[in-house]
Amino acid sequence: MRNRMTSLFLSAMLVAPATMFVVGCDREVAHDETTVKRNDGTSAHQETTVKEKSDGTVVKETEKKVDNTPDNNKPR
């Protein structure tokens, strides 16, 4: 009984990391970054990523950051 449990445990330990390779990962199809800096020192950054999941579905993610802090270090 003990040999069987040990064998089962060792087999599970060997198979567990291999399942990560079978599941697969997302594949990045497109990536676009745009940064706009205005004259008053404010800026906007937009990042768009399109990924294809392992099951074939396509997901589009958009992230936008706006910095409304004016640039006070600008010479006058």
Backbone as JSON, one array per atom type, in Angstrom:
{
  "sequence": "MRNRMTSLFLSAMLVAPATMFVVGCDREVAHDETTVKRNDGTSAHQETTVKEKSDGTVVKETEKKVDNTPDNNKPR",
  "N": [[0.82, -1.19, 0.0], [1.92, 1.23, 0.79], [3.94, 1.58, -1.11], [2.42, 1.92, -3.38], [1.07, 4.35, -2.88], [3.26, 6.08, -2.73], [4.25, 5.85, -5.31], [2.06, 6.89, -6.75], [2.03, 9.52, -5.76], [4.54, 10.49, -6.65], [4.19, 10.28, -9.4], [2.13, 12.13, -9.8], [3.49, 14.47, -9.11], [5.27, 14.66, -11.22], [3.6, 14.99, -13.42], [2.15, 17.34, -12.96], [3.64, 19.86, -13.57], [3.77, 19.57, -16.35], [1.19, 19.94, -17.28], [0.86, 22.65, -17.47], [2.04, 23.37, -19.86], [0.36, 22.23, -21.72], [-2.05, 23.63, -21.51], [-1.61, 26.2, -22.59], [-0.92, 29.59, -23.71], [-1.86, 33.09, -23.87], [-1.77, 34.78, -27.0], [-0.21, 37.56, -28.28], [-1.61, 39.66, -30.58], [-1.74, 42.27, -31.64], [-0.3, 45.43, -30.78], [-0.42, 48.69, -29.59], [0.79, 51.88, -28.85], [0.23, 55.18, -27.81], [1.31, 58.43, -27.2], [0.55, 61.64, -26.19], [1.69, 64.88, -25.87], [0.9, 67.95, -24.62], [1.02, 71.57, -25.19], [0.69, 72.93, -22.78], [1.88, 71.33, -20.9], [0.57, 69.09, -19.98], [-0.27, 65.61, -20.42], [-1.25, 62.68, -22.31], [-1.62, 59.2, -22.37], [-2.16, 56.35, -24.24], [-2.8, 52.93, -24.48], [-3.23, 50.08, -26.4], [-4.04, 46.71, -26.63], [-4.31, 43.69, -28.39], [-5.27, 40.44, -27.96], [-5.1, 36.92, -28.62], [-6.73, 34.26, -27.28], [-6.11, 30.94, -25.95], [-8.29, 29.36, -26.62], [-9.18, 30.46, -28.95], [-10.65, 32.8, -28.93], [-10.82, 36.37, -29.28], [-9.49, 39.15, -27.6], [-9.72, 42.54, -26.78], [-7.91, 45.01, -25.19], [-7.89, 48.16, -23.68], [-6.04, 50.77, -22.34], [-5.92, 53.81, -20.71], [-4.2, 56.67, -19.71], [-4.16, 59.78, -18.14], [-2.43, 62.71, -17.59], [-2.91, 65.46, -15.88], [-1.37, 67.35, -14.7], [0.19, 70.38, -14.84], [3.24, 71.37, -16.45], [5.49, 72.84, -14.55], [8.13, 73.47, -14.66], [8.83, 74.67, -16.93], [10.52, 77.05, -18.95], [9.87, 80.57, -18.85]],
  "CA": [[0.0, 0.0, 0.0], [2.78, 2.41, 0.88], [4.61, 1.73, -2.41], [1.45, 2.42, -4.34], [0.87, 5.77, -2.57], [4.48, 6.78, -3.11], [4.26, 5.87, -6.77], [1.01, 7.82, -7.17], [2.49, 10.86, -5.42], [5.63, 10.86, -7.55], [3.61, 10.45, -10.73], [1.41, 13.41, -9.79], [4.48, 15.54, -9.09], [5.85, 14.75, -12.56], [2.57, 15.4, -14.39], [1.64, 18.68, -12.65], [4.24, 20.92, -14.38], [3.51, 19.35, -17.77], [-0.14, 20.43, -17.64], [0.95, 24.07, -17.79], [2.39, 23.49, -21.27], [-0.78, 21.78, -22.51], [-3.1, 24.64, -21.45], [-1.27, 27.24, -23.54], [-0.9, 30.97, -23.25], [-2.43, 34.06, -24.79], [-0.85, 35.24, -28.02], [-0.44, 38.97, -28.57], [-1.79, 39.86, -32.02], [-1.4, 43.66, -31.96], [-0.01, 46.29, -29.63], [-0.27, 50.06, -30.05], [0.94, 52.87, -27.78], [0.2, 56.56, -28.28], [1.51, 59.42, -26.16], [0.35, 63.0, -26.67], [2.11, 65.9, -24.91], [0.34, 69.23, -25.04], [1.84, 72.74, -24.92], [0.58, 73.35, -21.38], [2.62, 70.39, -20.06], [-0.21, 67.9, -19.67], [-0.05, 64.54, -21.39], [-2.18, 61.54, -22.32], [-0.99, 57.97, -22.87], [-3.16, 55.31, -24.52], [-2.19, 51.66, -24.87], [-4.22, 49.12, -26.85], [-3.47, 45.39, -26.86], [-5.24, 42.68, -28.89], [-4.73, 39.1, -27.67], [-5.88, 35.74, -28.99], [-6.64, 33.28, -26.21], [-5.84, 29.58, -26.4], [-9.5, 28.76, -27.19], [-9.48, 31.11, -30.23], [-11.36, 34.07, -28.78], [-9.97, 37.56, -29.38], [-9.8, 40.12, -26.56], [-9.07, 43.84, -26.98], [-7.78, 45.74, -23.94], [-7.45, 49.53, -23.85], [-5.68, 51.43, -21.09], [-5.68, 55.22, -20.97], [-3.74, 57.43, -18.55], [-4.12, 61.21, -18.42], [-1.7, 63.48, -16.59], [-3.36, 66.84, -15.98], [-0.49, 68.2, -13.93], [0.96, 71.21, -15.75], [4.69, 71.35, -16.32], [5.89, 74.13, -13.97], [9.55, 73.68, -14.87], [8.98, 75.24, -18.25], [11.0, 78.43, -18.91], [8.86, 81.55, -19.24]],
  "C": [[0.87, 1.26, 0.0], [3.5, 2.65, -0.44], [3.67, 2.32, -3.45], [1.19, 3.92, -4.13], [2.08, 6.6, -2.98], [4.56, 6.91, -4.63], [3.23, 6.87, -7.32], [1.44, 9.26, -6.91], [3.58, 11.34, -6.37], [5.12, 11.08, -8.98], [2.87, 11.79, -10.84], [2.39, 14.58, -9.81], [5.13, 15.72, -10.47], [4.86, 15.3, -13.58], [2.14, 16.84, -14.17], [2.31, 19.78, -13.47], [3.95, 20.78, -15.87], [2.15, 19.88, -18.19], [-0.11, 21.91, -17.99], [1.27, 24.28, -19.28], [1.22, 23.1, -22.18], [-1.85, 22.86, -22.59], [-2.84, 25.75, -22.45], [-1.38, 28.63, -22.94], [-1.6, 31.86, -24.28], [-1.35, 34.5, -25.77], [-1.2, 36.68, -28.36], [-0.47, 39.18, -30.08], [-1.36, 41.26, -32.42], [-1.18, 44.44, -30.67], [0.27, 47.69, -30.16], [-0.2, 50.99, -28.85], [0.98, 54.26, -28.41], [0.36, 57.48, -27.09], [1.4, 60.8, -26.79], [0.76, 63.95, -25.56], [1.67, 67.25, -25.44], [1.27, 70.38, -24.64], [1.8, 73.17, -23.46], [1.25, 72.39, -20.4], [1.84, 69.16, -19.67], [0.03, 66.85, -20.74], [-1.1, 63.45, -21.25], [-1.47, 60.36, -22.96], [-2.08, 56.91, -23.04], [-2.44, 54.08, -25.05], [-3.29, 50.67, -25.21], [-3.52, 47.79, -27.18], [-4.57, 44.44, -27.32], [-4.58, 41.33, -28.69], [-5.68, 38.03, -28.17], [-5.66, 34.68, -27.92], [-6.44, 31.88, -26.8], [-7.06, 28.9, -27.01], [-9.94, 29.45, -28.49], [-10.21, 32.43, -30.11], [-10.36, 35.22, -28.79], [-10.44, 38.59, -28.36], [-9.01, 41.4, -26.83], [-9.09, 44.59, -25.65], [-7.25, 47.13, -24.24], [-7.21, 50.15, -22.49], [-5.31, 52.87, -21.42], [-5.3, 55.92, -19.67], [-3.62, 58.89, -18.97], [-3.42, 61.89, -17.25], [-2.08, 64.95, -16.78], [-2.52, 67.8, -15.18], [0.32, 69.06, -14.91], [2.44, 71.18, -15.44], [5.14, 72.72, -15.82], [7.36, 74.43, -14.17], [9.85, 74.32, -16.22], [9.5, 76.68, -18.15], [9.95, 79.4, -19.44], [9.42, 82.6, -20.13]]
}
